[in-house]
C-alpha cells in the first residue's frame, strides 16, 4: 500500500511532518511504517509518563466540606426516596469513604472512587430509589480529577463511573434518568482538571516568587557590599595618605602635620556618616530622608580631595558629564572614586591622568597612573584580585556598560563606558 496515494495518507503525512516525526518529502510504505512506529513509541512514552505522574493527597481542610456533602446527600436521598435498610447502610459506608482521603491524607485514586461508586450504584439500582445519593459519585469523580496527577487515570475513572450509573439505571428498569448524572460526572472531570492546573500554576508561581525574592536578597547584599567597599576603601586610602604626609612633615613642619591629621579626621568622620547611612538601608523602617549620594557633578570635588592627600592628578572633565544624574551619574562617581583609591593604596607616587568625556550618549571614563611599575607578584596582582574591580564591573554591567582594568606600560589603567538614557541628563535640562 502506498499511503501518499490517498487523501487520508496525505493528511497523515502532513501531520507527522509537522511534528518532525517523518521526513518532509514524498515517502514510501517503509517510511510510513517507520513514522507509525515513532508515533506509537511517543504515544506509549506519553501515556507512561502520564500514568506515573504523582498526585496530591487531600488536605484536612477538606474534611468539613466532604463531611457536609456526605451527610446532606445521604439524608436527602433517604428523605426524598426512602430505600431499604441495607441500601441506606451502603450509602452511609460510601459517605464515610468519601471523607476518608481528607482524614487520612490519601490520594483519591481508583480504589477510593470504586469504594464510593459501587455501593451507591448498587443501592440506587436495587429499587430505583435514593437517586440523590449519586451526588456522592459525582463528588468522588471531582476529587479524583482534582488531586490525581494522571489525566488518563482520571478519565478512566469517569468512564467507569458513567458506566456504573448507566448500569444502575438499567437495573432499576428506568427508575431514574441517567443522562444528567453522567453529564455531571463529565463536568466534574473538566472542573477537577482545571483546579489541578490552577494548583500547579499557583505552585509554580510561588516557586518563581521565592526564587525572585532570593535573587533580590542576593542582589541587595551585593549592592550593599559594593557600597561599603567603595566608602571604606576610599576613606582608608585618603586617611592613609593624610597620615603618611603628616608623618613625613611632623618634625620640620608641625603645623602642616596638624593640618594633614585634621583632614584625615574630617575624612574619617564623613566616611562614618556614609557607612551609617548605608547600614541603615538594612533596617525594616527608615527614619528621615537620606542625603543624596554623590553623582557625576561631584567629580571635581573628588579630584580635589585626592589632590589634598598628595596625589598628582591631571584632570580633563567634559562639562556635559556634570549634567549626568541618576544611576549613571552615581556609577560614574563610584567608579572614579574606586580607581583613585586604588592608585592611592598601591601607587601613591604615580602621576594620575583623569579623563571624563560624554560623547554619543555614552560616558567614557579613563583613569590611568604613570610612573612606578610593579611586577605580577606586587601591587598589580593585589589590584587584580580585589573586590573593587568586581564592584566596578557589576555597576557598569547593570547599566549596560563595561569596565576594563589592567596594567599599562608604566602603571595601571581603568576604562569605563556607561550608556546614558535621556531621563538621566536632567541637571541642566539636557536631552
C-alpha positions, 0 to 999 in steps of 0.5 A, spaced: 500 500 500 502 506 498 499 511 503 501 518 499 496 515 494 490 517 498 487 523 501 487 520 508 495 518 507 496 525 505 493 528 511 497 523 515 503 525 512 502 532 513 501 531 520 507 527 522 511 532 518 509 537 522 511 534 528 518 532 525 516 525 526 517 523 518 521 526 513 518 532 509 518 529 502 514 524 498 515 517 502 514 510 501 510 504 505 517 503 509 517 510 511 510 510 513 511 504 517 517 507 520 513 514 522 507 509 525 512 506 529 515 513 532 508 515 533 506 509 537 513 509 541 511 517 543 504 515 544 506 509 549 512 514 552 506 519 553 501 515 556 507 512 561 509 518 563 502 520 564 500 514 568 506 515 573 505 522 574 504 523 582 498 526 585 496 530 591 493 527 597 487 531 600 488 536 605 484 536 612 481 542 610 477 538 606 474 534 611 468 539 613 466 540 606 466 532 604 463 531 611 457 536 609 456 533 602 456 526 605 451 527 610 446 532 606 446 527 600 445 521 604 439 524 608 436 527 602 436 521 598 433 517 604 428 523 605 426 524 598 426 516 596 426 512 602 430 505 600 431 499 604 435 498 610 441 495 607 441 500 601 441 506 606 447 502 610 451 502 603 450 509 602 452 511 609 459 506 608 460 510 601 459 517 605 464 515 610 469 513 604 468 519 601 471 523 607 476 518 608 482 521 603 481 528 607 482 524 614 487 520 612 491 524 607 490 519 601 490 520 594 483 519 591 485 514 586 481 508 583 480 504 589 477 510 593 472 512 587 470 504 586 469 504 594 464 510 593 461 508 586 459 501 587 455 501 593 451 507 591 450 504 584 448 498 587 443 501 592 440 506 587 439 500 582 436 495 587 429 499 587 430 505 583 430 509 589 435 514 593 437 517 586 440 523 590 445 519 593 449 519 586 451 526 588 456 522 592 459 519 585 459 525 582 463 528 588 468 522 588 469 523 580 471 531 582 476 529 587 479 524 583 480 529 577 482 534 582 488 531 586 490 525 581 496 527 577 494 522 571 489 525 566 488 518 563 487 515 570 482 520 571 478 519 565 478 512 566 475 513 572 469 517 569 468 512 564 467 507 569 463 511 573 458 513 567 458 506 566 456 504 573 450 509 573 448 507 566 448 500 569 444 502 575 439 505 571 438 499 567 437 495 573 432 499 576 428 498 569 428 506 568 427 508 575 431 514 574 434 518 568 441 517 567 443 522 562 444 528 567 448 524 572 453 522 567 453 529 564 455 531 571 460 526 572 463 529 565 463 536 568 466 534 574 472 531 570 473 538 566 472 542 573 477 537 577 482 538 571 482 545 571 483 546 579 489 541 578 492 546 573 490 552 577 494 548 583 500 547 579 500 554 576 499 557 583 505 552 585 509 554 580 508 561 581 510 561 588 516 557 586 518 563 581 516 568 587 521 565 592 526 564 587 525 572 585 525 574 592 532 570 593 535 573 587 533 580 590 536 578 597 542 576 593 542 582 589 541 587 595 547 584 599 551 585 593 549 592 592 550 593 599 557 590 599 559 594 593 557 600 597 561 599 603 567 597 599 567 603 595 566 608 602 571 604 606 576 603 601 576 610 599 576 613 606 582 608 608 586 610 602 585 618 603 586 617 611 592 613 609 595 618 605 593 624 610 597 620 615 603 618 611 604 626 609 603 628 616 608 623 618 613 625 613 612 633 615 611 632 623 618 634 625 620 640 620 613 642 619 608 641 625 603 645 623 602 642 616 602 635 620 596 638 624 593 640 618 594 633 614 591 629 621 585 634 621 583 632 614 584 625 615 579 626 621 574 630 617 575 624 612 574 619 617 568 622 620 564 623 613 566 616 611 562 614 618 556 618 616 556 614 609 557 607 612 551 609 617 547 611 612 548 605 608 547 600 614 541 603 615 538 601 608 538 594 612 533 596 617 525 594 616 523 602 617 527 608 615 527 614 619 528 621 615 530 622 608 537 620 606 542 625 603 543 624 596 549 620 594 554 623 590 553 623 582 557 625 576 557 633 578 561 631 584 567 629 580 571 635 581 570 635 588 573 628 588 579 630 584 580 635 589 580 631 595 585 626 592 589 632 590 589 634 598 592 627 600 598 628 595 596 625 589 598 628 582 592 628 578 591 631 571 584 632 570 580 633 563 572 633 565 567 634 559 562 639 562 556 635 559 558 629 564 556 634 570 549 634 567 549 626 568 544 624 574 541 618 576 544 611 576 549 613 571 551 619 574 552 615 581 556 609 577 560 614 574 562 617 581 563 610 584 567 608 579 572 614 579 572 614 586 574 606 586 580 607 581 583 613 585 583 609 591 586 604 588 592 608 585 592 611 592 593 604 596 598 601 591 601 607 587 601 613 591 607 616 587 604 615 580 602 621 576 594 620 575 591 622 568 583 623 569 579 623 563 571 624 563 568 625 556 560 624 554 560 623 547 554 619 543 550 618 549 555 614 552 560 616 558 567 614 557 571 614 563 579 613 563 583 613 569 590 611 568 597 612 573 604 613 570 610 612 573 612 606 578 611 599 575 610 593 579 611 586 577 605 580 577 607 578 584 606 586 587 601 591 587 598 589 580 596 582 582 593 585 589 589 590 584 587 584 580 584 580 585 580 585 589 573 586 590 573 593 587 574 591 580 568 586 581 564 592 584 566 596 578 564 591 573 557 589 576 555 597 576 557 598 569 554 591 567 547 593 570 547 599 566 549 596 560 556 598 560 563 595 561 569 596 565 576 594 563 582 594 568 589 592 567 596 594 567 599 599 562 606 600 560 608 604 566 602 603 571 595 601 571 589 603 567 581 603 568 576 604 562 569 605 563 563 606 558 556 607 561 550 608 556 546 614 558 538 614 557 535 621 556 531 621 563 538 621 566 541 628 563 536 632 567 541 637 571 541 642 566 535 640 562 539 636 557 536 631 552 
